[in-house]
Amino acid sequence: MDPQIGTAAEYREYFAESPEVTFLRADSTQFRVLPIQWNDARLASYGVASVLGYHPAKPRLYQAFMDTVGLNSLQTLQLLNTKYLLSEGYAPSDTKGLALRHDGQVKVYEIEGAMPRAFVAHKLRPVRDGSMALAVLRSGGFDPHEEVIWESPGALPDVAPATLPDSVRTLRFDFNEADYSVSTNAPGVLVTVDQWDPDWSVTVDGMPAEIQRVNYLMRGVALPAGVHVVRFRYLPRALEAGMKISVGALAATILLAAVGVVLGRRRRDAGTEGGGVKA
C-alpha cells in the first residue's frame, strides 16, 4: 500500500510520544478514538484503538455499517465505544456532548456518554433482519444506553430492568480472547462492542453458550441474574480444520513409518532364519 521508507531518525521523530498520546495512554479504561487521519500509525504503535481501524481492507459487517450508518453523529460514536475525538482545531463552543480534555497542537475532546467496551442491556428491540437493524441505527431513534437491537429469530431471551447497577469487569482482553466478570441482579444480554463473527465461541461459567449478533455487528450473550464469568474465544474454522488435517497427516506418517520399521525387521529376521553357512 505504497509504503514510505524513511531514515531511522525520521522514524524516531515520527513515532515519538506526543502530548495527546501521553494523555490517551493515561486513561486505563478500554476505549476507541476518532483520529484526525484513519492511518495514524503513531496511535497504533502505542496501542490506542481507532474506531476507523488501521487497515484499508475492512470486515464486511463493519464496511456495511460504515456505508449505511457512518460516523456522522455523536450517538453512533457513543455506540461504538468512541470515548475521544482528536482535532487540530477547536469545536464550536455550543457543541453538546463534547468536552475538551487536552488542549495542545492536537486537541482531545471527550465524547460524553460513550458506551463501555462491554455492558449488560436489559431491554431489547427486536427487528426482522440486518437491513432493518441498519435502518434503525441510521434513523437516529435508537439509544444504545437504553436498549439493544436483536435480530435473531425465535423466542427472545428473558430480560428485566436491573434494580442495582450492573458490574462488568474485564479479566483478560486480546485479539483472540476476552474474559469478563459480570454481576447483575436481573436477566439481560451482555454486549461486547466488538465485531461478531461465526468463528467466535463463548462459555458462561464454564458451560458453552450461544453468541447472538446484536446492534447489527456486535456480540451478545444472554445471561440470567447473578455473578458470571464469560469467556470468548476466537478460532477460525479453516484454521481448526487445517490443524486437524495436519495432526491426522502427522499421525498417518508416524504410523506408516512404524509399519515400515516392523516390516523391515521381519524381512531381516526371515533372511537370517532361512540362510545358512555353505561348506
KOLZA-509866 format. One record per residue (C-alpha): residue in one letter; residue number from 1; x, y, z. Coordinates in nm, 3 decimals. Layout:
BEGIN
SEBA  residuo  num     east    north       up
SEBA        a  NUM        X        Y        Z
...
//
This chain:
BEGIN
SEBA  residuo  num     east    north       up
SEBA        m    1    0.000    0.000    0.000
SEBA        d    2    0.269    0.246   -0.112
SEBA        p    3    0.495    0.222    0.196
SEBA        q    4    0.704    0.528    0.274
SEBA        i    5    1.058    0.431    0.373
SEBA        g    6    1.237    0.679    0.596
SEBA        t    7    1.560    0.701    0.789
SEBA        a    8    1.597    0.578    1.145
SEBA        a    9    1.598    0.938    1.267
SEBA        e   10    1.275    1.012    1.078
SEBA        y   11    1.111    0.705    1.230
SEBA        r   12    1.216    0.809    1.581
SEBA        e   13    1.081    1.158    1.525
SEBA        y   14    0.750    1.037    1.379
SEBA        f   15    0.685    0.775    1.646
SEBA        a   16    0.792    0.990    1.939
SEBA        e   17    0.523    1.003    2.207
SEBA        s   18    0.327    1.323    2.153
SEBA        p   19    0.133    1.507    2.428
SEBA        e   20   -0.208    1.382    2.309
SEBA        v   21   -0.083    1.022    2.305
SEBA        t   22    0.051    1.067    2.660
SEBA        f   23   -0.294    1.187    2.764
SEBA        l   24   -0.469    0.893    2.598
SEBA        r   25   -0.232    0.639    2.748
SEBA        a   26   -0.309    0.772    3.097
SEBA        d   27   -0.671    0.651    3.058
SEBA        s   28   -0.680    0.292    3.187
SEBA        t   29   -1.029    0.214    3.055
SEBA        q   30   -1.100    0.039    2.724
SEBA        f   31   -1.196    0.290    2.458
SEBA        r   32   -1.163    0.390    2.095
SEBA        v   33   -1.074    0.724    1.944
SEBA        l   34   -1.180    0.906    1.629
SEBA        p   35   -0.843    1.015    1.485
SEBA        i   36   -0.765    1.301    1.253
SEBA        q   37   -0.634    1.056    0.992
SEBA        w   38   -0.751    0.693    0.977
SEBA        n   39   -0.398    0.564    0.912
SEBA        d   40   -0.225    0.739    1.203
SEBA        a   41    0.034    0.469    1.275
SEBA        r   42    0.153    0.650    1.588
SEBA        l   43   -0.171    0.567    1.767
SEBA        a   44   -0.146    0.201    1.668
SEBA        s   45    0.215    0.183    1.789
SEBA        y   46    0.101    0.292    2.136
SEBA        g   47   -0.196    0.053    2.146
SEBA        v   48   -0.464    0.321    2.105
SEBA        a   49   -0.770    0.168    1.936
SEBA        s   50   -0.918    0.364    1.647
SEBA        v   51   -1.284    0.338    1.551
SEBA        l   52   -1.170    0.363    1.187
SEBA        g   53   -0.934    0.067    1.210
SEBA        y   54   -0.578    0.057    1.082
SEBA        h   55   -0.615   -0.145    0.760
SEBA        p   56   -0.776   -0.035    0.433
SEBA        a   57   -0.949   -0.374    0.392
SEBA        k   58   -1.238   -0.381    0.639
SEBA        p   59   -1.459   -0.672    0.752
SEBA        r   60   -1.788   -0.699    0.566
SEBA        l   61   -2.015   -0.613    0.859
SEBA        y   62   -1.805   -0.312    0.956
SEBA        q   63   -1.798   -0.184    0.598
SEBA        a   64   -2.175   -0.224    0.559
SEBA        f   65   -2.226   -0.036    0.887
SEBA        m   66   -1.998    0.247    0.774
SEBA        d   67   -2.156    0.268    0.429
SEBA        t   68   -2.510    0.278    0.569
SEBA        v   69   -2.484    0.447    0.910
SEBA        g   70   -2.146    0.620    0.904
SEBA        l   71   -1.994    0.824    1.184
SEBA        n   72   -2.195    1.140    1.136
SEBA        s   73   -2.346    1.159    1.483
SEBA        l   74   -2.222    1.157    1.841
SEBA        q   75   -2.478    0.887    1.915
SEBA        t   76   -2.313    0.650    1.668
SEBA        l   77   -1.970    0.728    1.811
SEBA        q   78   -2.107    0.660    2.159
SEBA        l   79   -2.244    0.326    2.041
SEBA        l   80   -1.901    0.222    1.910
SEBA        n   81   -1.717    0.288    2.238
SEBA        t   82   -1.555    0.602    2.092
SEBA        k   83   -1.455    0.797    2.402
SEBA        y   84   -1.228    1.057    2.245
SEBA        l   85   -1.222    1.271    1.932
SEBA        l   86   -0.893    1.419    1.807
SEBA        s   87   -0.895    1.752    1.631
SEBA        e   88   -0.646    2.010    1.503
SEBA        g   89   -0.891    2.289    1.578
SEBA        y   90   -1.149    2.382    1.839
SEBA        a   91   -1.505    2.260    1.820
SEBA        p   92   -1.779    2.527    1.835
SEBA        s   93   -1.833    2.630    2.198
SEBA        d   94   -2.202    2.537    2.186
SEBA        t   95   -2.137    2.176    2.071
SEBA        k   96   -2.322    1.945    2.305
SEBA        g   97   -2.173    1.616    2.415
SEBA        l   98   -1.808    1.717    2.373
SEBA        a   99   -1.572    1.825    2.649
SEBA        l  100   -1.218    1.949    2.584
SEBA        r  101   -0.983    1.733    2.793
SEBA        h  102   -0.644    1.812    2.638
SEBA        d  103   -0.555    2.143    2.473
SEBA        g  104   -0.244    2.121    2.258
SEBA        q  105   -0.145    2.120    1.895
SEBA        v  106   -0.382    1.824    1.871
SEBA        k  107   -0.695    1.875    2.082
SEBA        v  108   -0.855    1.580    2.261
SEBA        y  109   -1.230    1.603    2.316
SEBA        e  110   -1.415    1.353    2.533
SEBA        i  111   -1.738    1.223    2.382
SEBA        e  112   -1.963    1.221    2.685
SEBA        g  113   -2.179    0.914    2.731
SEBA        a  114   -1.966    0.677    2.522
SEBA        m  115   -2.062    0.315    2.580
SEBA        p  116   -1.811    0.094    2.763
SEBA        r  117   -1.646   -0.188    2.569
SEBA        a  118   -1.875   -0.438    2.746
SEBA        f  119   -2.205   -0.380    2.927
SEBA        v  120   -2.535   -0.552    3.015
SEBA        a  121   -2.851   -0.447    2.829
SEBA        h  122   -3.190   -0.505    2.992
SEBA        k  123   -3.417   -0.400    2.706
SEBA        l  124   -3.442   -0.546    2.355
SEBA        r  125   -3.565   -0.400    2.028
SEBA        p  126   -3.642   -0.698    1.801
SEBA        v  127   -3.608   -0.643    1.424
SEBA        r  128   -3.667   -0.871    1.126
SEBA        d  129   -3.314   -0.882    0.984
SEBA        g  130   -2.986   -0.698    0.938
SEBA        s  131   -3.132   -0.450    0.690
SEBA        m  132   -3.389   -0.342    0.949
SEBA        a  133   -3.117   -0.318    1.213
SEBA        l  134   -2.919   -0.081    0.991
SEBA        a  135   -3.233    0.123    0.921
SEBA        v  136   -3.297    0.164    1.295
SEBA        l  137   -2.936    0.265    1.357
SEBA        r  138   -2.943    0.514    1.070
SEBA        s  139   -3.272    0.669    1.179
SEBA        g  140   -3.123    0.820    1.493
SEBA        g  141   -3.413    0.694    1.701
SEBA        f  142   -3.207    0.432    1.880
SEBA        d  143   -3.047    0.495    2.219
SEBA        p  144   -2.769    0.243    2.295
SEBA        h  145   -2.789    0.336    2.664
SEBA        e  146   -3.146    0.208    2.685
SEBA        e  147   -3.177   -0.094    2.456
SEBA        v  148   -3.004   -0.335    2.221
SEBA        i  149   -3.114   -0.430    1.868
SEBA        w  150   -3.195   -0.802    1.849
SEBA        e  151   -3.234   -0.963    1.506
SEBA        s  152   -3.204   -1.335    1.584
SEBA        p  153   -3.517   -1.538    1.501
SEBA        g  154   -3.702   -1.738    1.761
SEBA        a  155   -3.801   -1.658    2.116
SEBA        l  156   -3.647   -1.356    2.283
SEBA        p  157   -3.428   -1.414    2.588
SEBA        d  158   -3.555   -1.314    2.930
SEBA        v  159   -3.464   -0.958    3.023
SEBA        a  160   -3.581   -0.736    3.308
SEBA        p  161   -3.485   -0.395    3.446
SEBA        a  162   -3.198   -0.407    3.695
SEBA        t  163   -3.267   -0.253    4.033
SEBA        l  164   -2.895   -0.221    4.109
SEBA        p  165   -2.611   -0.107    3.883
SEBA        d  166   -2.451   -0.384    3.677
SEBA        s  167   -2.083   -0.462    3.713
SEBA        v  168   -1.878   -0.575    3.413
SEBA        r  169   -1.508   -0.619    3.479
SEBA        t  170   -1.254   -0.715    3.215
SEBA        l  171   -1.036   -1.005    3.330
SEBA        r  172   -0.848   -1.053    3.005
SEBA        f  173   -0.859   -0.891    2.664
SEBA        d  174   -0.659   -0.951    2.348
SEBA        f  175   -0.722   -1.017    1.979
SEBA        n  176   -0.844   -1.374    2.015
SEBA        e  177   -0.964   -1.397    2.377
SEBA        a  178   -1.173   -1.187    2.612
SEBA        d  179   -1.284   -1.276    2.965
SEBA        y  180   -1.534   -1.081    3.173
SEBA        s  181   -1.668   -1.100    3.526
SEBA        v  182   -2.032   -0.991    3.518
SEBA        s  183   -2.263   -0.920    3.809
SEBA        t  184   -2.627   -0.829    3.752
SEBA        n  185   -2.939   -0.866    3.967
SEBA        a  186   -3.170   -0.909    3.665
SEBA        p  187   -3.154   -1.114    3.344
SEBA        g  188   -3.007   -0.932    3.048
SEBA        v  189   -2.774   -0.952    2.750
SEBA        l  190   -2.401   -0.897    2.783
SEBA        v  191   -2.298   -0.683    2.486
SEBA        t  192   -1.936   -0.653    2.375
SEBA        v  193   -1.868   -0.360    2.144
SEBA        d  194   -1.655   -0.579    1.918
SEBA        q  195   -1.743   -0.737    1.588
SEBA        w  196   -1.948   -1.054    1.571
SEBA        d  197   -1.807   -1.342    1.370
SEBA        p  198   -1.927   -1.704    1.343
SEBA        d  199   -1.582   -1.826    1.449
SEBA        w  200   -1.620   -1.679    1.799
SEBA        s  201   -1.731   -1.915    2.076
SEBA        v  202   -1.831   -1.839    2.434
SEBA        t  203   -1.872   -2.011    2.769
SEBA        v  204   -2.069   -1.884    3.067
SEBA        d  205   -1.940   -2.020    3.397
SEBA        g  206   -1.756   -2.289    3.203
SEBA        m  207   -2.059   -2.407    3.003
SEBA        p  208   -2.093   -2.349    2.626
SEBA        a  209   -2.337   -2.072    2.539
SEBA        e  210   -2.467   -1.909    2.221
SEBA        i  211   -2.343   -1.582    2.078
SEBA        q  212   -2.602   -1.364    1.908
SEBA        r  213   -2.540   -1.078    1.668
SEBA        v  214   -2.677   -0.759    1.822
SEBA        n  215   -2.672   -0.392    1.714
SEBA        y  216   -2.604   -0.533    1.364
SEBA        l  217   -2.232   -0.605    1.416
SEBA        m  218   -2.170   -0.670    1.788
SEBA        r  219   -2.162   -0.982    2.005
SEBA        g  220   -2.434   -1.053    2.261
SEBA        v  221   -2.480   -1.330    2.517
SEBA        a  222   -2.798   -1.381    2.722
SEBA        l  223   -2.730   -1.404    3.096
SEBA        p  224   -2.951   -1.487    3.394
SEBA        a  225   -2.930   -1.279    3.709
SEBA        g  226   -2.624   -1.347    3.921
SEBA        v  227   -2.246   -1.338    3.906
SEBA        h  228   -2.089   -1.497    3.597
SEBA        v  229   -1.757   -1.546    3.423
SEBA        v  230   -1.796   -1.508    3.047
SEBA        r  231   -1.512   -1.626    2.822
SEBA        f  232   -1.493   -1.551    2.450
SEBA        r  233   -1.253   -1.740    2.222
SEBA        y  234   -1.180   -1.691    1.851
SEBA        l  235   -1.065   -1.985    1.640
SEBA        p  236   -1.122   -1.969    1.262
SEBA        r  237   -1.288   -2.286    1.137
SEBA        a  238   -1.047   -2.307    0.844
SEBA        l  239   -0.753   -2.296    1.085
SEBA        e  240   -0.914   -2.558    1.308
SEBA        a  241   -0.978   -2.783    1.007
SEBA        g  242   -0.621   -2.732    0.890
SEBA        m  243   -0.487   -2.823    1.233
SEBA        k  244   -0.694   -3.143    1.234
SEBA        i  245   -0.570   -3.235    0.886
SEBA        s  246   -0.212   -3.166    0.992
SEBA        v  247   -0.246   -3.378    1.305
SEBA        g  248   -0.407   -3.657    1.104
SEBA        a  249   -0.134   -3.641    0.840
SEBA        l  250    0.135   -3.648    1.108
SEBA        a  251   -0.029   -3.948    1.276
SEBA        a  252   -0.054   -4.130    0.940
SEBA        t  253    0.311   -4.054    0.867
SEBA        i  254    0.420   -4.188    1.205
SEBA        l  255    0.202   -4.498    1.156
SEBA        l  256    0.345   -4.566    0.809
SEBA        a  257    0.698   -4.518    0.939
SEBA        a  258    0.629   -4.762    1.223
SEBA        v  259    0.483   -5.017    0.980
SEBA        g  260    0.790   -4.979    0.760
SEBA        v  261    1.022   -5.041    1.053
SEBA        v  262    0.829   -5.352    1.161
SEBA        l  263    0.818   -5.497    0.806
SEBA        g  264    1.187   -5.429    0.763
SEBA        r  265    1.272   -5.614    1.082
SEBA        r  266    1.056   -5.909    0.976
SEBA        r  267    1.234   -5.931    0.641
SEBA        r  268    1.572   -5.925    0.809
SEBA        d  269    1.463   -6.189    1.060
SEBA        a  270    1.326   -6.409    0.779
SEBA        g  271    1.652   -6.380    0.586
SEBA        t  272    1.854   -6.476    0.891
SEBA        e  273    1.639   -6.783    0.964
SEBA        g  274    1.632   -6.908    0.603
SEBA        g  275    2.001   -6.858    0.527
SEBA        g  276    2.288   -7.091    0.627
SEBA        v  277    2.665   -7.125    0.609
SEBA        k  278    2.779   -7.318    0.299
SEBA        a  279    3.053   -7.587    0.345
//
